[in-house]
């Protein structure tokens, strides 16, 4: 990013481990972190300090908000607090990137939309299962080049390991995290819109439930959604049932069915197969082949840097960002409750 000024950013809220990737990815492309603020001694702080011992902690987040040399604030605060953080940041004349979910209620979404339009600042949600997965970069190129024809369906699977002993209290508070569809399934909704090339979708059906953790009544450990737009459809399943025996936190997969072939992405592990992550399989009329995507670029951060200084929307258009949040929140709101 030699053609642009140095990007300086601050961190407000480190409650979720995703903050590690956000900070690390920005620093890899040359951005400078001015400091971080956290409301308390949170579980993730030890890991944050271990990874970034040179980043100072500030006593008051206003130090970051009022520092005119800072262009961007990033946040992985408690999910129900992220909208307020983003609004505060934009009103201070800075751009903001938050972890998913960007907000936990439709009222918060309306307010974020309003403030973003009023201020003209960038509001972006880091959908890590697209922006932090190299296999998605390659899949995007293949789909755009017509390698599998017209996209007809996506099947997005988002299994996660619970690691209950590591989870803070807010993780089991439905009001705090917003529900499994508002939270995790926002990733797969983002991918459906992205790969199907559509700007909206109908929620045909959504369901949620606590199927295996009765001692944690606030937890939703399973959720599913069926989306549709024209001839394209998307099925989504998210859960907290990844067993401890898997050598990854979740066997995240994405299958993209096209009129002339299909792609399968095994994002984080190829079970009993090739080592590492970012595995992609392409099948079309020319045959089937495996593509190692481990060296593919992750353009989201460099695109965001460019957007900040050119006032463009190349990393992710606001219309797309807000539509993903809206669909996730509506799927959560209208979901049928599964009785175990």
C-alpha positions in Angstrom: 0.0 0.0 0.0 2.9 2.3 -0.8 0.7 4.7 -2.7 -1.4 5.6 0.3 -0.6 7.3 3.7 0.2 5.1 6.7 -3.0 3.6 8.1 -3.3 4.0 11.9 -5.9 2.1 13.8 -7.1 1.6 17.4 -8.9 -1.2 19.1 -12.0 -0.8 21.2 -13.3 -4.1 22.7 -11.3 -7.4 22.7 -14.0 -9.7 24.1 -13.8 -12.2 21.2 -10.7 -14.0 20.0 -11.4 -12.8 16.4 -9.7 -9.5 17.5 -6.4 -11.4 17.2 -6.8 -12.0 13.4 -8.1 -8.5 12.8 -5.1 -6.9 14.4 -2.6 -9.3 12.9 -4.0 -9.0 9.4 -3.9 -5.2 9.5 -0.3 -5.2 10.8 0.8 -7.7 8.1 -0.2 -5.2 5.4 1.7 -2.4 7.2 -0.9 -0.7 9.3 0.1 0.7 12.7 -1.9 0.1 15.9 -2.1 3.1 18.2 -3.5 1.3 21.2 -6.3 -0.8 22.6 -9.0 -0.3 25.2 -11.0 -3.0 27.1 -13.7 -2.4 29.7 -12.3 -4.9 32.1 -9.9 -7.8 32.6 -11.4 -10.1 29.9 -10.4 -13.7 29.1 -8.9 -12.7 25.8 -6.6 -10.1 27.2 -3.8 -12.5 28.1 -3.8 -13.8 24.6 -3.9 -10.3 23.2 -0.9 -9.1 25.2 1.0 -12.3 24.4 0.5 -11.8 20.7 0.9 -8.0 20.7 3.1 -7.0 23.6 4.1 -3.7 21.9 0.5 -2.4 21.6 -0.3 -0.1 24.6 -3.5 -0.3 26.6 -5.2 3.1 27.1 -7.2 3.9 30.2 -10.0 5.7 28.4 -11.4 4.8 24.9 -11.8 8.5 24.3 -8.1 8.7 23.8 -8.5 6.6 20.7 -11.7 8.2 19.5 -10.3 11.8 19.8 -6.9 11.0 18.3 -7.0 12.7 14.9 -4.1 10.6 13.6 -6.2 7.4 13.8 -8.2 6.6 10.7 -9.9 3.3 11.7 -11.2 1.7 14.9 -11.7 -2.1 15.0 -13.8 -3.9 17.6 -14.6 -7.4 18.8 -16.6 -6.2 21.8 -19.5 -8.2 23.3 -21.9 -8.6 20.3 -24.7 -6.5 21.8 -22.3 -3.6 22.3 -20.8 -3.5 18.8 -23.4 -1.2 17.3 -22.9 1.4 20.0 -19.2 1.3 19.5 -19.6 1.7 15.8 -22.0 4.6 16.2 -19.6 6.4 18.6 -16.7 5.8 16.2 -18.5 7.2 13.2 -19.7 10.2 15.1 -16.1 10.9 15.9 -15.3 11.0 12.2 -13.5 7.7 11.9 -14.2 4.5 9.9 -15.0 1.3 11.8 -14.6 -2.5 11.3 -16.4 -4.8 13.7 -16.4 -8.5 14.2 -19.6 -10.4 13.2 -22.4 -10.0 14.2 -22.3 -6.3 13.6 -25.3 -5.9 15.8 -27.9 -8.0 17.6 -31.2 -6.2 17.0 -33.0 -4.7 14.0 -33.3 -1.4 16.0 -29.5 -1.3 16.2 -29.2 -2.0 12.5 -31.6 0.9 11.7 -29.5 3.3 13.9 -26.2 2.1 12.4 -27.5 2.6 8.9 -28.8 6.1 9.8 -25.5 7.2 11.3 -23.4 5.7 8.5 -25.5 7.6 6.0 -25.3 10.9 8.0 -21.6 10.7 8.6 -20.4 9.1 5.4 -18.0 7.0 7.4 -17.2 3.3 6.5 -18.9 0.7 8.5 -17.8 -2.8 7.7 -18.3 -6.2 9.3 -15.4 -8.6 9.1 -17.1 -11.8 7.8 -14.0 -13.9 8.5 -15.3 -17.1 6.8 -15.0 -15.2 3.5 -12.4 -12.5 4.2 -10.0 -14.6 6.1 -10.3 -17.8 4.0 -7.9 -18.1 1.0 -9.9 -20.8 -0.6 -12.8 -18.3 -0.9 -10.6 -15.9 -2.9 -9.9 -18.7 -5.4 -13.5 -19.8 -5.5 -14.6 -16.3 -6.2 -12.3 -16.1 -9.2 -13.5 -19.5 -10.5 -17.2 -18.5 -10.2 -16.6 -15.2 -11.8 -14.8 -16.8 -14.7 -17.7 -19.2 -15.4 -15.8 -22.3 -14.4 -19.1 -23.9 -13.0 -21.6 -21.9 -15.0 -24.5 -20.1 -13.3 -24.6 -20.6 -9.5 -27.8 -22.5 -8.5 -27.2 -23.2 -4.9 -24.8 -22.8 -2.0 -24.6 -25.1 1.0 -22.8 -23.5 3.9 -21.8 -25.5 7.0 -20.5 -23.7 10.0 -19.8 -26.2 12.8 -17.9 -25.0 15.9 -16.3 -26.5 19.0 -17.9 -25.2 22.2 -14.9 -25.2 24.4 -17.3 -24.5 27.2 -14.6 -23.9 29.9 -13.1 -21.1 27.9 -16.3 -19.2 27.3 -17.3 -16.0 29.2 -20.7 -15.5 30.7 -22.0 -13.4 27.9 -21.5 -16.3 25.5 -24.5 -18.0 27.1 -26.7 -14.9 27.4 -29.0 -14.8 24.3 -29.5 -11.1 24.6 -25.8 -10.5 24.6 -24.8 -12.7 21.6 -28.1 -12.3 19.6 -28.8 -15.9 18.8 -26.9 -18.5 16.6 -28.4 -17.3 13.3 -27.8 -13.6 13.9 -24.2 -14.5 15.0 -22.6 -17.5 13.1 -25.0 -17.8 10.2 -24.3 -14.3 9.0 -21.1 -15.8 7.5 -23.1 -18.2 5.3 -25.7 -15.5 4.3 -22.8 -13.3 3.2 -21.4 -16.1 1.1 -24.8 -16.9 -0.5 -25.3 -13.3 -1.6 -21.7 -13.1 -2.8 -21.5 -16.2 -4.8 -25.1 -16.1 -6.2 -24.5 -12.5 -7.2 -27.7 -11.3 -5.7 -28.5 -8.3 -3.5 -31.4 -9.8 -1.4 -33.0 -13.1 -0.5 -36.2 -14.5 0.9 -36.0 -16.5 4.1 -38.0 -19.6 3.2 -37.4 -21.2 6.6 -35.3 -20.9 9.7 -35.0 -23.0 12.8 -33.0 -22.8 16.1 -32.7 -24.9 19.2 -30.7 -26.1 22.2 -30.4 -29.8 21.3 -27.6 -30.9 23.5 -26.8 -28.5 26.3 -29.7 -28.3 28.7 -27.5 -26.9 31.5 -27.0 -23.8 29.4 -30.6 -22.7 28.6 -29.4 -19.4 27.0 -27.3 -21.2 24.4 -28.6 -22.1 20.9 -26.4 -24.9 19.7 -28.1 -25.6 16.4 -29.6 -23.5 13.6 -30.5 -23.7 10.0 -31.8 -21.5 7.2 -33.1 -21.9 3.7 -32.7 -18.8 1.5 -33.9 -18.2 -2.0 -33.5 -15.6 -4.7 -34.8 -16.3 -8.2 -33.5 -19.7 -9.3 -30.7 -19.6 -6.6 -31.1 -21.1 -3.1 -28.9 -21.4 -0.1 -29.0 -23.9 2.7 -27.2 -23.0 6.0 -26.4 -25.2 9.0 -24.5 -23.8 12.0 -23.9 -25.6 15.3 -21.7 -26.0 18.4 -21.2 -29.8 18.1 -17.7 -30.2 16.8 -16.1 -33.0 18.8 -12.8 -32.6 20.7 -11.2 -35.3 18.5 -11.1 -33.0 15.4 -7.8 -31.3 14.8 -9.5 -28.0 14.1 -12.2 -25.8 15.8 -14.7 -26.8 13.1 -15.0 -28.6 9.8 -16.3 -25.5 7.9 -17.4 -26.3 4.4 -19.0 -24.6 1.5 -20.4 -26.3 -1.6 -21.3 -24.1 -4.6 -23.5 -25.9 -7.2 -23.4 -24.4 -10.7 -25.2 -25.3 -13.9 -21.9 -26.6 -15.4 -20.2 -28.0 -12.3 -19.6 -27.5 -8.6 -17.0 -26.4 -6.1 -16.4 -27.7 -2.6 -14.3 -25.7 -0.1 -13.0 -27.5 3.0 -11.8 -24.4 4.7 -10.1 -25.4 7.8 -9.3 -29.2 7.6 -9.4 -32.0 5.1 -10.3 -34.8 7.5 -8.1 -37.8 7.1 -6.7 -36.2 4.0 -4.3 -33.4 3.1 -2.6 -31.4 5.9 -3.3 -27.7 6.5 -6.4 -25.7 5.4 -7.8 -23.9 2.4 -8.6 -27.0 0.3 -10.7 -26.5 -2.8 -12.2 -29.1 -5.2 -13.4 -28.2 -8.7 -15.6 -30.5 -10.7 -16.9 -29.6 -14.2 -17.1 -31.0 -17.7 -13.4 -30.9 -18.1 -12.9 -33.3 -15.1 -12.2 -32.9 -11.4 -9.2 -31.4 -9.7 -7.8 -30.3 -6.3 -6.5 -26.8 -5.8 -4.3 -25.9 -2.9 -5.3 -22.3 -2.0 -2.9 -21.8 0.9 -0.9 -19.1 -0.9 -3.9 -17.2 -2.3 -4.2 -13.6 -1.3 -6.7 -12.1 1.2 -7.7 -8.8 -0.4 -10.2 -7.5 2.1 -7.7 -5.6 4.2 -5.8 -4.0 1.4 -9.1 -3.1 -0.2 -10.3 -1.5 3.0 -7.1 0.5 3.3 -7.7 1.8 -0.2 -11.4 2.6 0.6 -10.4 4.6 3.7 -8.2 7.0 1.6 -10.2 7.0 -1.6 -13.7 6.9 0.0 -14.8 3.9 -2.1 -16.5 0.6 -1.2 -14.3 -2.1 -2.8 -13.8 -4.2 0.3 -17.5 -4.6 0.8 -20.3 -2.3 -0.3 -22.5 -0.9 2.5 -25.6 -2.2 0.8 -24.3 -5.8 0.9 -23.1 -5.4 4.5 -26.4 -4.1 5.8 -28.4 -6.7 3.8 -26.4 -9.6 5.3 -27.0 -8.2 8.8 -30.7 -7.6 8.1 -31.3 -11.2 6.8 -29.4 -12.7 9.7 -31.5 -10.8 12.2 -34.8 -11.5 10.5 -33.9 -15.2 10.2 -33.2 -15.2 13.9 -36.4 -13.3 14.7 -38.7 -15.6 12.8 -37.0 -18.9 13.5 -39.1 -21.8 14.6 -37.9 -23.2 18.0 -36.9 -26.8 17.8 -38.1 -28.8 20.8 -35.5 -31.5 21.6 
